Amino acid sequence: MKIQPICLLFLLLIGIIGCSQQTSTFENKTKIGIMLSDVGLGDQSFSDSAFYGLEQARDQLGILFDYRELAEVGDYETGLKELIMQGNDLVIGLGYMMVEELEKVAQEYPEQQFVIVDGDIDLPNVMNVNFKEQEGSFLIGAIAGLKTNTDTVGFIGGEDTPLIRKFLSGFKQGVAATNPDAEVLERFAGSFGNDKLGEDIAFELIVEGADYLYPAAGFTGTGVIKKAQEMGAYSFGVDSDQYYLGEETVVSSMMKNIDVAMYRLASDLVENGHLPNEDLLLGLDDNGVGIAPVRVISMTKSEKDRIEELTNDIISGSIAIRE
């Protein structure tokens, strides 16, 4: 059977219209680009949480997103500029380590909207997103203080920076709130990407008597959790619920809800076409930080009530936690 020329023309027009509609739909979608933190995907905390939040925004809000990792682009500036060249409506820099590069790029592209997570840049086209890590860390410390049998607990930071000091400060204040006699041993690994180093530091602290370990150290912290499980000590996760990394050791995790922040940014962008003028600071009261369910150990009713009381006091402002 032969198709008449008029039929061929009709089919061609339908195809052109269909492709035009698909292209138009694609172009009208909100597009977000993110430059991930130094370890990138697979860190099982910071970058993975941000990626999950953008996946949710894609599935529920219909955005498009792309990402760059340091290992593939060589430096943050290159990755940020590649995301700009893609035509993303918003470019996000994930982590304080790229503040300098993002500030430079933002000055070069004043019409581009940027977000820096865990940083402060004073430019009209950059929104700063930060968290009250000390609040969630306080609750982790309070649990450690209540449950330690040795009156010695440990903290492992990835690098000695003001940001990681916020985790340490909150943790120490939480321990002191429930167990003033307990000692907090502290170490800084100097790296967020070395799980073997995390294992070594965990071993040292456990030998020194620490029976609860709190790492704020990215992938280095996964080594801490592994060694704690091997040696029969307890540990805590960070940034996301890391119970699955050590189901015999991870008591709870300090939830730094990067995914919540990413979804919130995407939602604002979809609804308004731009971000709010004010910076974002997220704490316990708006689900920016929190703690995962307590597992592995048992807690008495009075201990649970104490943690709930401390949580409410932080939210109400009755307890002010130093950074």
NUKERO-39201 format. One record per residue (C-alpha): residue number from 0; residue in three letters; chain; x, y, z. Coordinates in steps of 0.001 Angstrom, whole numbers, always signed. Example, Ala and Ser with C-alpha at 12.3 -4.5 7.8 and 13.67 -1.06 7.14 Angstrom:
<atoms>
- 0|ALA|A|+12300|-4500|+7800
- 1|SER|A|+13670|-1060|+7140
</atoms>
This chain:
<atoms>
- 0|MET|A|+0|+0|+0
- 1|LYS|A|+1415|+3374|-1002
- 2|ILE|A|+1177|+6411|+1262
- 3|GLN|A|+52|+9488|-633
- 4|PRO|A|+2247|+12628|-487
- 5|ILE|A|-435|+14491|+1479
- 6|CYS|A|-283|+11784|+4179
- 7|LEU|A|+3481|+12011|+4368
- 8|LEU|A|+3242|+15771|+4809
- 9|PHE|A|+666|+15338|+7568
- 10|LEU|A|+2851|+12842|+9452
- 11|LEU|A|+5861|+15131|+9085
- 12|LEU|A|+3952|+18069|+10538
- 13|ILE|A|+2830|+15977|+13515
- 14|GLY|A|+6431|+14948|+14167
- 15|ILE|A|+7659|+18551|+13992
- 16|ILE|A|+4942|+19771|+16341
- 17|GLY|A|+5657|+16936|+18797
- 18|CYS|A|+9396|+17637|+18843
- 19|SER|A|+8727|+21376|+19220
- 20|GLN|A|+6479|+20749|+22213
- 21|GLN|A|+9046|+18447|+23841
- 22|THR|A|+11816|+21013|+23293
- 23|SER|A|+9636|+23788|+24694
- 24|THR|A|+8764|+21696|+27760
- 25|PHE|A|+12444|+20922|+28337
- 26|GLU|A|+13477|+24561|+28022
- 27|ASN|A|+10779|+25708|+30438
- 28|LYS|A|+11890|+23402|+33232
- 29|THR|A|+13822|+24845|+36159
- 30|LYS|A|+17453|+23773|+35892
- 31|ILE|A|+19874|+23484|+38817
- 32|GLY|A|+23573|+22680|+38744
- 33|ILE|A|+25566|+21625|+41802
- 34|MET|A|+29304|+21462|+42379
- 35|LEU|A|+29705|+18705|+44957
- 36|SER|A|+32057|+18773|+47940
- 37|ASP|A|+35578|+17394|+47727
- 38|VAL|A|+34883|+13677|+48176
- 39|GLY|A|+31844|+13779|+45887
- 40|LEU|A|+29239|+11073|+45433
- 41|GLY|A|+29708|+8024|+47589
- 42|ASP|A|+30793|+9971|+50682
- 43|GLN|A|+27735|+8442|+52391
- 44|SER|A|+26936|+11757|+54050
- 45|PHE|A|+27225|+15325|+52701
- 46|SER|A|+27231|+15048|+48899
- 47|ASP|A|+24961|+12024|+48854
- 48|SER|A|+22379|+13872|+50958
- 49|ALA|A|+22407|+16888|+48632
- 50|PHE|A|+22044|+14618|+45599
- 51|TYR|A|+19071|+12871|+47213
- 52|GLY|A|+17351|+16206|+47837
- 53|LEU|A|+17744|+17205|+44189
- 54|GLU|A|+16473|+13804|+43068
- 55|GLN|A|+13355|+14404|+45139
- 56|ALA|A|+12937|+17837|+43561
- 57|ARG|A|+13296|+16280|+40120
- 58|ASP|A|+10697|+13604|+40816
- 59|GLN|A|+8198|+15783|+42688
- 60|LEU|A|+8715|+19286|+41265
- 61|GLY|A|+9869|+18424|+37749
- 62|ILE|A|+13225|+20206|+37849
- 63|LEU|A|+16291|+19173|+35878
- 64|PHE|A|+19670|+19003|+37569
- 65|ASP|A|+23261|+18196|+36791
- 66|TYR|A|+26385|+17986|+38924
- 67|ARG|A|+30154|+18132|+38843
- 68|GLU|A|+32704|+16358|+41020
- 69|LEU|A|+36153|+17655|+41878
- 70|ALA|A|+37827|+14479|+40627
- 71|GLU|A|+36447|+14955|+37127
- 72|VAL|A|+36991|+18713|+36646
- 73|GLY|A|+40215|+19294|+38578
- 74|ASP|A|+39166|+22442|+40441
- 75|TYR|A|+35982|+24057|+41707
- 76|GLU|A|+36150|+27086|+39423
- 77|THR|A|+36117|+24919|+36302
- 78|GLY|A|+33154|+22905|+37551
- 79|LEU|A|+31156|+25995|+38491
- 80|LYS|A|+31756|+27600|+35095
- 81|GLU|A|+30734|+24431|+33267
- 82|LEU|A|+27434|+24467|+35148
- 83|ILE|A|+26887|+28121|+34220
- 84|MET|A|+27564|+27396|+30561
- 85|GLN|A|+24818|+24734|+30675
- 86|GLY|A|+22281|+27478|+31314
- 87|ASN|A|+21306|+26417|+34828
- 88|ASP|A|+18957|+28816|+36597
- 89|LEU|A|+20787|+28192|+39862
- 90|VAL|A|+24349|+27028|+40542
- 91|ILE|A|+25101|+25585|+43991
- 92|GLY|A|+28497|+25228|+45620
- 93|LEU|A|+28367|+22486|+48246
- 94|GLY|A|+30852|+23148|+51024
- 95|TYR|A|+33004|+25819|+52621
- 96|MET|A|+36078|+24630|+50723
- 97|MET|A|+34921|+26335|+47527
- 98|VAL|A|+33991|+29727|+48986
- 99|GLU|A|+36916|+31524|+47379
- 100|GLU|A|+36322|+30041|+43926
- 101|LEU|A|+32560|+30575|+44011
- 102|GLU|A|+32982|+34192|+45090
- 103|LYS|A|+35339|+34800|+42164
- 104|VAL|A|+32978|+33173|+39654
- 105|ALA|A|+29947|+35004|+41083
- 106|GLN|A|+31688|+38320|+40518
- 107|GLU|A|+32388|+37349|+36903
- 108|TYR|A|+28732|+36353|+36327
- 109|PRO|A|+26627|+38911|+38252
- 110|GLU|A|+23371|+37861|+36536
- 111|GLN|A|+23705|+34209|+37600
- 112|GLN|A|+22025|+33018|+40804
- 113|PHE|A|+24341|+31131|+43181
- 114|VAL|A|+24070|+29355|+46523
- 115|ILE|A|+26990|+28513|+48797
- 116|VAL|A|+26336|+25863|+51445
- 117|ASP|A|+28360|+26193|+54656
- 118|GLY|A|+29845|+29528|+53675
- 119|ASP|A|+29332|+33277|+53750
- 120|ILE|A|+29754|+35410|+50637
- 121|ASP|A|+28627|+39016|+50615
- 122|LEU|A|+27399|+39400|+47036
- 123|PRO|A|+23863|+40214|+45809
- 124|ASN|A|+23718|+37151|+43541
- 125|VAL|A|+24850|+34660|+46214
- 126|MET|A|+22579|+33146|+48846
- 127|ASN|A|+24289|+31671|+51910
- 128|VAL|A|+22826|+28454|+53341
- 129|ASN|A|+24097|+27421|+56752
- 130|PHE|A|+23056|+25068|+59526
- 131|LYS|A|+23061|+25068|+63315
- 132|GLU|A|+25200|+21937|+63531
- 133|GLN|A|+25876|+22670|+67196
- 134|GLU|A|+22215|+21997|+68036
- 135|GLY|A|+22073|+18474|+66636
- 136|SER|A|+25553|+17752|+67974
- 137|PHE|A|+24418|+18844|+71447
- 138|LEU|A|+21780|+16107|+71456
- 139|ILE|A|+24321|+13513|+70296
- 140|GLY|A|+26599|+14597|+73126
- 141|ALA|A|+23739|+14411|+75603
- 142|ILE|A|+23101|+10784|+74637
- 143|ALA|A|+26806|+9943|+74924
- 144|GLY|A|+26962|+11610|+78326
- 145|LEU|A|+23989|+9659|+79582
- 146|LYS|A|+25168|+6268|+78350
- 147|THR|A|+28975|+6224|+78663
- 148|ASN|A|+30285|+3605|+81079
- 149|THR|A|+33824|+4963|+81144
- 150|ASP|A|+33076|+8673|+81468
- 151|THR|A|+35246|+9090|+78376
- 152|VAL|A|+33911|+9803|+74897
- 153|GLY|A|+35625|+10831|+71668
- 154|PHE|A|+35200|+13315|+68830
- 155|ILE|A|+36900|+13024|+65434
- 156|GLY|A|+36830|+15997|+63064
- 157|GLY|A|+37738|+15833|+59399
- 158|GLU|A|+39675|+19103|+59358
- 159|ASP|A|+40192|+21701|+62082
- 160|THR|A|+37944|+24447|+60705
- 161|PRO|A|+35364|+26797|+62268
- 162|LEU|A|+32596|+24677|+60786
- 163|ILE|A|+33818|+21410|+62319
- 164|ARG|A|+34446|+23243|+65574
- 165|LYS|A|+30689|+23886|+65685
- 166|PHE|A|+30102|+20117|+65762
- 167|LEU|A|+32699|+19712|+68503
- 168|SER|A|+31384|+22605|+70579
- 169|GLY|A|+27808|+21345|+70519
- 170|PHE|A|+28914|+17800|+71313
- 171|LYS|A|+30967|+18896|+74325
- 172|GLN|A|+28143|+21052|+75675
- 173|GLY|A|+25703|+18161|+75307
- 174|VAL|A|+28004|+15769|+77147
- 175|ALA|A|+28441|+18300|+79951
- 176|ALA|A|+24664|+18809|+80215
- 177|THR|A|+24023|+15166|+81106
- 178|ASN|A|+27372|+14102|+82568
- 179|PRO|A|+29588|+16911|+83879
- 180|ASP|A|+32231|+14365|+84958
- 181|ALA|A|+32762|+12931|+81482
- 182|GLU|A|+35890|+13749|+79470
- 183|VAL|A|+35746|+14467|+75722
- 184|LEU|A|+38833|+13364|+73785
- 185|GLU|A|+39195|+15204|+70481
- 186|ARG|A|+41190|+14554|+67319
- 187|PHE|A|+41298|+16114|+63853
- 188|ALA|A|+42181|+13828|+60972
- 189|GLY|A|+43137|+16544|+58493
- 190|SER|A|+41066|+14814|+55813
- 191|PHE|A|+37437|+14101|+54961
- 192|GLY|A|+38292|+11325|+52516
- 193|ASN|A|+40505|+8807|+54332
- 194|ASP|A|+38579|+5976|+55959
- 195|LYS|A|+41772|+4124|+56939
- 196|LEU|A|+42953|+7151|+58888
- 197|GLY|A|+39557|+7220|+60582
- 198|GLU|A|+40068|+3623|+61663
- 199|ASP|A|+43484|+4446|+63144
- 200|ILE|A|+42181|+7424|+65127
- 201|ALA|A|+39205|+5436|+66398
- 202|PHE|A|+41562|+2703|+67595
- 203|GLU|A|+43639|+5236|+69544
- 204|LEU|A|+40610|+6797|+71230
- 205|ILE|A|+39073|+3451|+72178
- 206|VAL|A|+42382|+2339|+73684
- 207|GLU|A|+42359|+5581|+75696
- 208|GLY|A|+38980|+4605|+77136
- 209|ALA|A|+36408|+6260|+74871
- 210|ASP|A|+33347|+4038|+74545
- 211|TYR|A|+31277|+6434|+72372
- 212|LEU|A|+32769|+8086|+69267
- 213|TYR|A|+31306|+10972|+67275
- 214|PRO|A|+32968|+11604|+63898
- 215|ALA|A|+32223|+14758|+61899
- 216|ALA|A|+34601|+13716|+59172
- 217|GLY|A|+32801|+12695|+55982
- 218|PHE|A|+34219|+9520|+54453
- 219|THR|A|+36957|+9469|+57114
- 220|GLY|A|+34144|+8980|+59618
- 221|THR|A|+33069|+5737|+57958
- 222|GLY|A|+36394|+4293|+59093
- 223|VAL|A|+35644|+5428|+62639
- 224|ILE|A|+32322|+3602|+62555
- 225|LYS|A|+33912|+448|+61136
- 226|LYS|A|+36623|+328|+63812
- 227|ALA|A|+34143|+1047|+66614
- 228|GLN|A|+32068|-1925|+65511
- 229|GLU|A|+35146|-4160|+65320
- 230|MET|A|+36220|-3198|+68850
- 231|GLY|A|+32826|-3269|+70523
- 232|ALA|A|+32519|+488|+71060
- 233|TYR|A|+29581|+2700|+70141
- 234|SER|A|+29544|+5448|+67517
- 235|PHE|A|+27342|+8069|+65909
- 236|GLY|A|+26756|+8973|+62291
- 237|VAL|A|+26731|+12462|+60813
- 238|ASP|A|+24903|+14440|+58099
- 239|SER|A|+22607|+11508|+57215
- 240|ASP|A|+21338|+8417|+59023
- 241|GLN|A|+24418|+6166|+58900
- 242|TYR|A|+23011|+3241|+60863
- 243|TYR|A|+23478|+978|+57848
- 244|LEU|A|+27271|+1506|+58062
- 245|GLY|A|+27433|-274|+61405
- 246|GLU|A|+24272|-1882|+62667
- 247|GLU|A|+25963|-3039|+65868
- 248|THR|A|+27572|+288|+66727
- 249|VAL|A|+25712|+3332|+65337
- 250|VAL|A|+23495|+4596|+68153
- 251|SER|A|+22088|+7579|+66272
- 252|SER|A|+23197|+10159|+63707
- 253|MET|A|+23338|+13937|+63691
- 254|MET|A|+21067|+14685|+60773
- 255|LYS|A|+22250|+17711|+58842
- 256|ASN|A|+19393|+17787|+56403
- 257|ILE|A|+21127|+18978|+53257
- 258|ASP|A|+18398|+17218|+51275
- 259|VAL|A|+15740|+19363|+52975
- 260|ALA|A|+17655|+22526|+52066
- 261|MET|A|+18105|+21428|+48437
- 262|TYR|A|+14412|+20647|+48051
- 263|ARG|A|+13452|+23952|+49658
- 264|LEU|A|+15700|+25906|+47276
- 265|ALA|A|+14272|+24067|+44272
- 266|SER|A|+10724|+24697|+45466
- 267|ASP|A|+11350|+28446|+45853
- 268|LEU|A|+12893|+28561|+42402
- 269|VAL|A|+10026|+26685|+40759
- 270|GLU|A|+7328|+28748|+42468
- 271|ASN|A|+8883|+32209|+42232
- 272|GLY|A|+11531|+32011|+39532
- 273|HIS|A|+14121|+33272|+41997
- 274|LEU|A|+15369|+32695|+45527
- 275|PRO|A|+14421|+34728|+48620
- 276|ASN|A|+16551|+37792|+49312
- 277|GLU|A|+17565|+36624|+52778
- 278|ASP|A|+20097|+33938|+53625
- 279|LEU|A|+19011|+30596|+55066
- 280|LEU|A|+20016|+29361|+58538
- 281|LEU|A|+18458|+26029|+59470
- 282|GLY|A|+18285|+24477|+62925
- 283|LEU|A|+16203|+22127|+65038
- 284|ASP|A|+13104|+24314|+64860
- 285|ASP|A|+12770|+24066|+61059
- 286|ASN|A|+14076|+20545|+60453
- 287|GLY|A|+17466|+21755|+59302
- 288|VAL|A|+19207|+19511|+61820
- 289|GLY|A|+18068|+16740|+64138
- 290|ILE|A|+18954|+13243|+65237
- 291|ALA|A|+18095|+9841|+63806
- 292|PRO|A|+16222|+7252|+65904
- 293|VAL|A|+18230|+5786|+68773
- 294|ARG|A|+19083|+2171|+68052
- 295|VAL|A|+21526|-497|+69317
- 296|ILE|A|+21292|+654|+72947
- 297|SER|A|+18328|+795|+75283
- 298|MET|A|+17302|+4009|+76981
- 299|THR|A|+15155|+4317|+80078
- 300|LYS|A|+12039|+6443|+80075
- 301|SER|A|+13789|+9090|+82164
- 302|GLU|A|+16682|+9189|+79679
- 303|LYS|A|+14301|+9561|+76744
- 304|ASP|A|+12421|+12278|+78608
- 305|ARG|A|+15687|+14097|+79254
- 306|ILE|A|+16594|+14134|+75563
- 307|GLU|A|+13101|+15338|+74661
- 308|GLU|A|+13330|+18055|+77309
- 309|LEU|A|+16687|+19250|+75971
- 310|THR|A|+15333|+19263|+72418
- 311|ASN|A|+12379|+21413|+73419
- 312|ASP|A|+14606|+23765|+75403
- 313|ILE|A|+16834|+24314|+72371
- 314|ILE|A|+13858|+24980|+70099
- 315|SER|A|+12297|+27387|+72591
- 316|GLY|A|+15575|+29194|+73142
- 317|SER|A|+15834|+28231|+76811
- 318|ILE|A|+19180|+26645|+75982
- 319|ALA|A|+21530|+28677|+73825
- 320|ILE|A|+24336|+26581|+72402
- 321|ARG|A|+27649|+28227|+71671
- 322|GLU|A|+29188|+27678|+68244
</atoms>
